[in-house]
């Protein structure tokens, strides 16, 4: 099963959601018509990643499930695709190449399809888990030309996709100026945008600025206090799906 076209992706953190919760999210996502599901966390927990992946696949049949890994320790064969992320906005070699080398033995035994993805962290107004774990600074939110230069460099290297992220729980999403600049720089490659997107209006803005896939996650974890809670729980996913259609 392939992740193609465009639409809403729901990110499930296996550290914060067990198999039961993942099954509930999977059913709601399928009912709402999301384009795909992502599994990812900044913290290693391979066993729970596998549990969550299986629950999503069983309860959201027909929807692609992709791994958004924080390290090689999170690899599982219970997904349709692995975003092979290289943190090109940082300068920590562990997340530029070392985790990829560590992943090779596993992928040789479990040939899950991979998508070479340039991962660019954009300042979202607070220190996020990915910044703390990777020990890398995000790019400034008000320098779209700098983000575009990183995106262009990644494309010239040969990376197949681009992921702009403000980080889980960011106070603000990736600015539309940054999205537009990177869309122009890598016009022919899939563009993922996530982090800090809590309302359908923000999701729509990201899509209109050029994102192929708009990713939400924290808004689901916030429960009754979050935007989805005010829209009737996971039933409110439909509004996000419609916003990026």
C-alpha positions as CSV (number, residue, x, y, z in Angstrom):
1,X,0.0,0.0,0.0
2,X,1.4,3.4,-1.0
3,X,1.2,6.9,0.4
4,X,0.3,9.0,-2.6
5,X,-1.6,12.1,-3.5
6,X,-2.4,14.5,-0.7
7,X,-4.5,14.8,2.4
8,X,-4.5,14.6,6.2
9,X,-2.2,12.3,8.1
10,X,-2.7,11.5,11.8
11,X,0.4,10.9,13.9
12,X,0.2,8.5,16.8
13,X,2.9,8.5,19.4
14,X,3.4,4.9,20.7
15,X,4.8,6.3,24.0
16,X,1.5,8.1,24.7
17,X,-0.9,5.7,23.1
18,X,-1.2,1.9,23.7
19,X,-2.8,-0.6,21.4
20,X,-6.3,0.0,22.7
21,X,-6.1,3.8,22.1
22,X,-4.4,3.2,18.7
23,X,-7.3,1.0,17.7
24,X,-9.8,3.7,18.6
25,X,-7.8,6.3,16.6
26,X,-7.6,3.9,13.7
27,X,-11.3,3.4,13.5
28,X,-12.0,7.1,13.8
29,X,-9.4,8.0,11.2
30,X,-10.9,5.4,8.7
31,X,-14.4,6.8,9.3
32,X,-13.2,10.3,8.7
33,X,-11.4,9.5,5.5
34,X,-7.8,10.5,6.5
35,X,-5.2,9.9,3.8
36,X,-2.8,8.0,6.1
37,X,-1.5,7.2,9.6
38,X,2.0,7.9,11.0
39,X,3.6,6.3,14.0
40,X,6.4,8.2,15.6
41,X,8.1,9.4,18.8
42,X,11.3,11.0,20.0
43,X,11.8,8.2,22.5
44,X,12.7,4.6,21.8
45,X,10.1,1.9,22.5
46,X,10.2,-0.7,19.8
47,X,7.8,-3.2,21.5
48,X,5.1,-0.5,21.9
49,X,5.7,0.8,18.4
50,X,5.0,-2.6,17.0
51,X,1.8,-3.0,19.1
52,X,0.5,0.4,18.0
53,X,1.3,-0.4,14.3
54,X,-0.6,-3.6,14.4
55,X,-3.6,-2.0,16.1
56,X,-3.7,0.7,13.5
57,X,-3.4,-1.7,10.6
58,X,-6.1,-4.0,12.0
59,X,-8.6,-1.1,12.6
60,X,-7.9,1.1,9.6
61,X,-7.7,-1.4,6.8
62,X,-7.1,0.2,3.5
63,X,-5.3,3.2,4.9
64,X,-1.5,3.4,4.6
65,X,0.5,3.2,7.9
66,X,3.9,4.8,7.8
67,X,6.7,4.9,10.4
68,X,8.1,8.3,11.3
69,X,11.0,7.0,13.4
70,X,13.0,8.8,15.9
71,X,15.8,6.2,15.7
72,X,16.6,2.8,14.3
73,X,15.4,1.3,17.6
74,X,11.8,2.0,16.6
75,X,11.9,0.0,13.3
76,X,9.0,-2.4,12.8
77,X,7.8,-4.5,9.8
78,X,4.2,-3.8,10.7
79,X,4.0,-0.7,8.5
80,X,3.6,-0.1,4.8
81,X,6.4,2.6,4.6
82,X,9.3,4.0,6.6
83,X,10.1,7.6,6.2
84,X,13.9,7.3,6.1
85,X,14.5,10.7,7.9
86,X,17.7,12.7,7.8
87,X,17.6,15.8,10.0
88,X,19.2,18.1,7.5
89,X,18.4,21.3,9.5
90,X,20.7,20.0,12.3
91,X,24.4,19.2,12.4
92,X,24.3,16.1,14.6
93,X,25.8,13.2,12.6
94,X,23.7,10.7,14.5
95,X,20.5,12.0,12.9
96,X,22.1,12.8,9.5
97,X,23.6,9.3,8.8
98,X,24.4,7.2,11.9
99,X,20.8,6.0,12.6
100,X,20.5,5.1,8.9
101,X,23.5,2.9,9.1
102,X,22.2,1.2,12.3
103,X,19.0,0.5,10.4
104,X,20.6,-1.5,7.6
105,X,20.7,-4.9,9.3
106,X,17.1,-4.7,10.2
107,X,16.0,-3.6,6.7
108,X,18.0,-6.3,5.1
109,X,16.0,-8.9,7.1
110,X,12.7,-6.9,6.8
111,X,12.6,-5.1,3.4
112,X,9.9,-2.6,4.3
113,X,9.7,0.2,1.6
114,X,11.5,3.4,2.5
115,X,11.1,7.0,1.5
116,X,14.3,9.1,1.7
117,X,13.0,12.2,3.5
118,X,14.8,15.5,4.4
119,X,13.6,16.4,7.9
120,X,13.7,20.2,8.6
121,X,12.8,21.4,12.1
122,X,11.4,24.9,12.2
123,X,11.2,27.0,15.4
124,X,7.7,26.6,16.8
125,X,8.0,28.9,19.8
126,X,9.2,26.4,22.4
127,X,11.8,23.7,23.0
128,X,10.2,20.5,21.8
129,X,11.1,16.9,22.4
130,X,12.8,16.4,19.0
131,X,15.1,19.5,19.7
132,X,16.0,18.1,23.2
133,X,16.6,14.6,22.1
134,X,18.6,15.4,18.9
135,X,20.5,18.3,20.5
136,X,19.9,20.4,17.3
137,X,18.6,23.9,17.0
138,X,15.6,24.5,14.7
139,X,15.8,26.9,11.8
140,X,14.3,30.4,12.5
141,X,10.6,30.7,11.7
142,X,11.1,34.0,10.0
143,X,13.8,33.0,7.5
144,X,11.9,31.2,4.7
145,X,14.9,31.6,2.4
146,X,17.1,29.6,4.8
147,X,14.6,26.7,5.0
148,X,14.3,26.8,1.2
149,X,18.1,26.5,0.9
150,X,18.1,23.4,3.1
151,X,15.3,21.9,1.0
152,X,17.1,22.6,-2.2
153,X,20.3,21.1,-0.9
154,X,18.4,18.0,0.1
155,X,16.9,17.7,-3.3
156,X,20.3,18.1,-5.0
157,X,21.6,15.3,-2.8
158,X,18.8,13.2,-4.1
159,X,16.4,13.0,-1.2
160,X,12.9,12.0,-2.3
161,X,10.6,14.0,0.1
162,X,10.6,16.9,2.5
163,X,9.1,17.1,6.0
164,X,8.8,20.5,7.7
165,X,8.1,20.2,11.4
166,X,7.6,22.7,14.2
167,X,7.8,19.8,16.7
168,X,5.2,18.0,18.8
169,X,3.4,20.5,21.0
170,X,4.8,23.5,19.3
171,X,3.1,26.8,20.2
172,X,2.8,27.8,16.5
173,X,2.8,25.8,13.3
174,X,5.3,26.1,10.4
175,X,4.7,29.6,8.9
176,X,3.0,29.6,5.5
177,X,5.9,31.7,4.1
178,X,8.3,28.9,4.9
179,X,6.0,26.3,3.4
180,X,5.6,28.3,0.2
181,X,9.3,28.9,-0.1
182,X,10.1,25.2,0.3
183,X,7.3,24.2,-2.1
184,X,8.8,26.4,-4.7
185,X,12.3,25.0,-4.0
186,X,11.2,21.4,-4.3
187,X,8.2,21.6,-6.6
188,X,8.2,17.9,-7.6
189,X,8.7,16.1,-4.3
190,X,6.1,15.2,-1.6
191,X,6.0,17.8,1.1
192,X,4.9,16.9,4.6
193,X,4.0,19.7,7.2
194,X,3.3,19.1,10.8
195,X,3.7,20.4,14.4
196,X,1.5,22.9,16.1
197,X,-1.5,22.4,13.8
198,X,-4.5,22.4,16.1
199,X,-7.4,23.8,14.0
200,X,-8.9,23.1,10.6
201,X,-8.0,26.7,9.6
202,X,-4.3,26.1,10.3
203,X,-4.5,22.8,8.4
204,X,-6.1,24.5,5.5
205,X,-3.5,27.3,5.5
206,X,-0.7,24.7,5.3
207,X,-2.3,22.9,2.5
208,X,-3.0,26.1,0.5
209,X,0.6,27.1,1.0
210,X,1.8,23.9,-0.7
211,X,1.8,21.0,1.7
212,X,0.8,17.7,0.1
213,X,0.3,16.0,3.5
214,X,-0.8,17.9,6.6
215,X,0.1,16.1,9.9
216,X,-1.8,16.4,13.2
217,X,-1.0,14.6,16.4
218,X,-1.0,16.8,19.5
219,X,-4.5,17.9,18.9
220,X,-5.6,14.3,19.3
221,X,-3.6,13.8,22.5
222,X,-5.0,16.9,24.2
223,X,-8.4,15.1,24.7
224,X,-11.5,17.0,25.8
225,X,-9.5,20.1,26.4
226,X,-8.2,20.3,22.8
227,X,-9.7,21.4,19.6
228,X,-11.1,17.9,18.7
229,X,-12.6,17.7,22.2
230,X,-14.5,20.9,21.5
231,X,-15.6,19.5,18.1
232,X,-17.0,16.3,19.7
233,X,-13.8,14.2,20.1
234,X,-12.3,12.1,17.3
235,X,-15.5,12.6,15.4
236,X,-14.1,16.1,14.8
237,X,-11.4,14.6,12.5
238,X,-13.8,15.1,9.6
239,X,-13.4,18.9,9.8
240,X,-9.6,18.5,9.4
241,X,-10.0,16.1,6.5
242,X,-12.3,18.5,4.8
243,X,-9.9,21.5,5.4
244,X,-7.1,19.8,3.4
245,X,-9.2,18.0,0.8
